[in-house]
Amino acid sequence: MKKRLMFSIVSILILALLSGCGLKGAGYKVEQQAGQYSVSFTLAGKPAVGDNYATVIIKDASGAVVSNAQVQIDYTMPAMPGMPAMNYNAVAPLTGNEYTATINLPMSGSWNIVVKFAVGGQTQKINFSIDAR
């Protein structure tokens, strides 16, 4: 009886550790074309209420990283009954070969994301949505 109980406890702990590792390490990534540019948007983890660490990598048509863009991330939640629309933005400065920013999602639900960037006087953008938990 003790062996069976010990085996069950160990099994539960192993499953808990494995499922926890899968959730922690999982990130979120979107890749889209914007004109001649390839844009990659990545969150360090799954979209969640609170701070989300975002990186944006922009590559030109030849595959070279663009390091002279001005990047802004707009994130909005449309109005709902009893709640006004929420509109926020974050400027993403260049850090190494990527643009980084922290976006703070104040509540769970569907958020519209627009990554805007200007290179050489021309502005491009990509649009997508995320579901924060």
PyMOL commands that set and color helices and strands:
alter all, ss='L'
color gray80, all
select helices_A, chain A and resi 2-25
alter helices_A, ss='H'
color red, helices_A
select strands_A, chain A and resi 28-34+37-43+50-59+70-77+86-92+94-95+98-105+109-119+122-132
alter strands_A, ss='S'
color yellow, strands_A
deselect
rebuild
show_as cartoon
